[in-house]
């Protein structure tokens, strides 16, 4: 069953000559400066980074888009709701909700392009029949349609607020920061000394001397440096709105996850059946065929050469023992009888006794979990111990099993060479998929040089 820790055992991915770096050049941080090597701190880089400009552009576009979206949605839904007393209300309302779904697709694309937010597509419409009536019924029953409508209504006031704050902070910051470059406009064209800080009938204060101009520029620099972070905080709310109202619902996401897990379970079961068939065909079945032939030859020689016949029967007896042992190992790989009769403690102790290194087993369970969970726990530990025997180079290992609230936890530790990896193609990757199919988790901690600690979590089911 085990295919080993895979190509990652004993190897690590570091930052040496083979590590990949970002070849792009940032004009504000130095030529060829990759991630983590910026010459300027994040606070000083933020106003010039592409991310900040994209987020500011997102906020600027939000206001006209939300006005259009809010107007169309409220108009169509209001007209449709008002016409529900007639036969025209349903198609108008369905058309309005369909439009909201279209706007939702546009908003997901905009968030993906400007905010870098990856949002899954919601559940598509599935009309129960063909025709306009079935389509309208599917639109009206779809939770995605109503959540898109709610987004259109809620996003409008938020877009007004975020647009106002973002534009005010950005323009104020840059206008004050560049005040030393354009303050001459006031005495030349406005007939006053500079920006008016205070004024009444008797007294006015202008920012017109070098000290005041410098302080104004410094205040503008503070606003300029803070503006990207303020806009980022505003777009965080937009991200939450898009994720919560325009993405897939929790129920549909759970359905997709369960469908994927079901596929993993089916594939695993098919692979196990193929393995059992292969082991039977290549192992016990082949030995039994050879045994039948040997016994046939011995029967023919029994009369003319009893001594040779006795020798052949003895050899056949050895073949029977080997075939029985292979059948026992195969049955144990399907589901060991000791697990059914005596539980995880005895079954894991039996597995540990066959490991090539000394293994300490400690099972602290007051009661037994469901047979399916117990079986998965057994095969998880069994495969991990096989990996230790084949790949780890360890001198000792340990297995700990305990229960924490509604979770069954397994931990297998060895003092081998380390470098175990869950990347695709390794045995740990397949084990991770099997555990994920039952809402389980596999965590591997295996630095180069060891030790390796693999922890598995399974749901506790009675």
N, C-alpha and C positions, 0 to 999 in steps of 0.2 A: 504493500500500500504506500509506504513512504517513498518519496522521490528525493529526499534529502533537503538540506537547507538550500541547495542550488548553488549557482555560481557566485553568490555573495559570501559564502563561508570562507573566512580567512582573508577577506578583501574589504577594503573600505574606500569610499569615495571622498577624497580630500580636496585640498586647494592647491595641489602641486602643479606640475607642468601640464598634466592632462585635464585640469579643471577648466571649465568654460568661463569666460569673462565677457562682459558687455563691451562690444567693439565700438559702440556709439560715442561720439564726442559731445560733451556739454560745454558750450562756450562760456557759461557762467562758473563752471567748476574746474576748468582746466582740460587740456587736450587729453583724450583717451581715459578720462577718469571713469572707472566703472562703479558699480554699486558699492557703497560703503567707503569710497575713496574721495568723496567730495571735499573740495578745499573750503567751501563755505558751509556754515551750519544750516540746518533745515529752515530755521526762522528767517535767515537772510535770503535763501534761495526761493522760498515759496512764492513771492510776487512774480517771479520770472519763469516758473515751471509751467510746462504744458498742462499739467493736471489742474493747476489753479485757474488757468485761462479757460480750459474746457468747462470747469465747474461754473465759472462766472458766466460763460456763454449759455450754459444750461439754464441758469436762473433768468438771464435776459430773455431767452426764448419762452420760458414758462408762462410769462404774463400774456402775450398775445395768443398762445396756444390754449391756455386755460380759459381765456375769455371766449374764444370760439367754441371750445369744448363745452363750457358751462352753458353758453347760450343755446347751442343746438340740443344739448341733453334736456335742459329744463323745458325748452319749447316743445320738443317731441313728446316727452313724457307727460307734460301737463295736458297737451292736446289729446294724446292717446287716452289718458285717464279720464278726461272730460267726455270723450266720445265712447266710453265703454258701455254707455246705455244704448248705443247703436252698434251695428255690425262693423262700423269703421274703426272703432276704438282698438280692437285687438291688433289688426295689421299695422296701425300707426304706432302703437306701443312697441310691437315687435320690431318694427323698422328702427325706432329710436334706440332700443337696446342693442340691436345689431350694429348700429352706428357707434355706440359706446364700445362694443367689442373691437371694432376697427380702430377707433382712437386708442384703445388700450394696446393694440399691437404696435401702433406708431410710437406710443410712449415707452414701451419696452425697448424698441429699437433706439430711441433717443437716449434712454438711460444707458443702454449698452455702448453706444458710440461716444457719449460725452462723460459719463460717470464710470464707465468700465464695469457696470453692474450686469452680471449674467443672471437673467431671470428665465426660468423654465416656461415653456408654453403651457397655458392652462388646458384643461380637458376640452377637446373639440366637440362641436355639436354632433349629436347622434340622433337624428330624427327616427322615430319608430317606423315611419312609412314614408313613401314618396309623396310629393305634392306640397303646395304652399301651406296647407293647414298643419301638416306634420312639422314642417320647418318652423312655423310660428310657435307651435307648442313647445318645440325643443328650445327655442330662444327664450321663451317665457319661463320654462322650468330650469334653465341653466343658472346655477349660482354665479358663474363667471360673468354673465350679462349684468346681473344686479350689482356685483362688486365693481364692475367697470363704471356703472352709473354712479355708484357711491363715490368712486375716485373722482369723477368729473365734478361732482358737487363739492367735495371737500378740498380738492386741489385749488379751486379758484381763490378762496380767501387766503390760503397759504401762499399761493403764487404772488398775490398782491403784496403781502407782508414781506416775503423774501426778496422780491424785486426792489421794493422800497429800501430795505435795509442794505442790500448788496450795492445798489447803485449809489446810495448816499455815502457809504463807507469808502468805496473805491474812488469816487470823484472827489470826496473831501480829502482823502489821503494824498492823492496825486496832485490835486490843485495846491494844497498847502506845501507839499514837498518841493514842488517846482515854483513856489512863490518868488524866490530870489531871481528867477529868470523872467518873470512877467509883471512884477510889481510896478514897473515904470508905466504900465498902461493907465494906472489911476491918475498920477499927476499930469500925464500928457493928454488924456482923452476925457477923464471924468472930473478934472478940476479939484481933486482931493489928494491928500498925501499918500494914501494907500488903502488897504483893507480897513474898514471901520470896525473897531472892536467894541466901542461903546459910544453912545451919543444921546444928548438931550438938547433942550433949548439953549443951554448956557455952555456946555462943554462937550467936546468930542475927542475920542481917542483913536488914533490911526496907527497901524503897524507900519512905520515908515523909517525907523532908524536901523542900523546894521544889527544891533543886538536883537531887536524885536523880529526882524526878518529871519535871523538865524533860529530863534526860538520857534517861530512859526514853521520853518522848514523841518525842525526836529520833531515837532508835534505831528506834522504831516508824515514824516517817516514812520512814526509809531503807528499811525492809522494805516499806512500802506503795508507795513509788516503784519498788522493784525487782520487786514481785510481778507486774505486768502483763508485764514483759519475760521473767520466768521462765516464766510461763504461755505466752507467745508461743513461747518456745523449745520447750516441751513440745508445743504444738499443731503445731509444725513437723514433729515426728516423726509425728503423726497424719496430717498432710497427705501425707507421703511414703508412709505405709501405704495410705491411700485411693487415691492416684494409682497406686502400684505394684501393688496387689493387687485393687482394685475397679474400676479404669478399664480401657479397652481395652488389649490387649496390643500390643507393638510390631509384631508380625506383622499383626494385624488393622488397626491404624492405618495401616500401610504399604499394605495392600490397599485401604483406603478412599482413601488419597492417590493411589494408582496409578489407581484407577477414576475419580477426579476429573480427574487429568491426562489420562487417555485421552479423557474427554469434551471437554476443552479441545482436544486434538489433532484430534479428529473435527470439532468445530465450526470450528476454524481451517482445516482442509482443505476443508470445505464452503464456507466464506466465500471461500477462494482460488479454488475452482472457479467460484463465482458471479461473482467479479470477472473471471476470465479470459473467461467466457462473455459478460459485459457488455461488456468491452473489445473482444472480437472482433465482437460484434453492432453496437456503436455506432461502432467505429473502422474496422478494416481491412475488415470485411465490407461496410459501407456504402460505403466508397470503391471497393471492387471492383465492386459493383453499379453505381455511378455510372460507373465506368470502362467497363464493358460497354455501358452505354447510349450513352456518348460515342463509343465505337468503332463501334457500330451506325449512329449518325448520320453519322459520318465516312465509313463505307463507302457509305452512300446518296448522299452528296454528292461522292464521289470522281469520278464521271463528269461531272457537270454543273458542279461548282465545285471543281476540284482545290486551289485556294489555301485556301479555307475548310476543306476536308478536311484539308489539311496542318496548318493552325492547330489544328484539333481534335485531331489525332494528337499534336501537340506538347503540348497541355494534358493529354492522356491520359498521355503519358510522364511529366509532372510528378506526376500523381496516382499512377502506379505507384511512383515513387521515395518519395512520402510513405507509401503503403501498406506498402512494404517496410520503411521506417524504423519504422513503428508495429509491424509484426510482429517486427522485431528487438528493439524495446524490450519487447514482450510476452514474447518468448522469454527475454530477459535477466531479466525479473521472475520467470519460472518457475524457471529454473536456467541461469545464464550458461555458455556453452561455455568461456570463459577460466578459470572456476573449476575446471572438470573437468580442463582441459588443463594449467594452470600454477599452480593453487593460490591461496591467500588473498592473497599479496603482489600478484600481478598483477591479480587481480579487484578488490581494494580500491583499488588505484591507479587502475583504470578508473572505479570509482564516484567516487573523489575528484576526478577530472578533470572530472566533470559537475556538481560542486557549485558553487554561486554564489560561494563564498569560497575563498581558497587553503587547501588542506588538506595537512598533512604526514603521510605514512603511513610507519610503521615496523613491520615484521613480523619478529619474532625467533623463528623456529621452525626447529628442526633437522630435523623431519620433519612430515608432514601428518597431521592427525587423521582420524577416520572421516568418510566423505563426508556423513553426516547432520549431524554436529557442525559440519563445515566449512560446510555450507549454512546452518545456523542462524546461525553467526557472521557469514557474509556478509550475510544479510538483516538481522541486527541492526544492523550498522554502516551498511548502506544506508539503513535507516529513520531512524537517528539523524542521518545526514548530510542526508537530506531535511528533517528537522525543523529542522536548522540553517539550511538554505536558506530555509525558509518563515517561521520564527517567531523566530529568535534575534536577528537584527540584528547578527550577529558580523562582525568583520573578518578573522578567521583561525580555523583549527581544526586539530586534530591527532588522529590515530588511532594507537594503540599496541596491538600484539598480541604476547603472549608466553605462555610456558608456565611454570607453577609447580607442580612435582610432578605430580599427576594432575588438574590443572585448567588449562583454557584461559581466559586472561583477555584482555578487550578493554576499552580505555578510550578514550572519545571526549570531547575537551575543546574548548570554544569560549569566546571572550571576549565573548559577547553579553550581553543584558540580564538573563539569569538568570530565576529564578522557575519553572523546570520542575517539574512536579508529576506524581506517579504516581496521583493520585486517579482514581476511576472515571469512565469516559467519555473519557479522554485516550488518545493513541496509546501513551504509555509504559505505561499500565495493561495494554493488550493485549499489549505486548511483554513485560511482566513475566509474564503468564500463559503465553506461549509458552515462555519460558525455564524457568519452573517445571515445565512438562510434561516436561522432560528433566533435572530436578534442577539447574537453573541458577538464578542469582541476578542481580538487577538492582538496583544501588545508584545513587541519584541525589543528587548534591550540587550544589544550584543556588540559592544565596542571591540575594536581590533585588539587581540591579546586576551580577550575574555574578562570576566566570566560572561556567560550567556544566561539571561533570565527571560523566559517566555511565560506570560501571564494570559490566561484565557478566562473570559467571563461568559457565563451561560445563564439564561433565565431559570429561576427555580420554579418548577412546576410539580405539584404533588402527584 
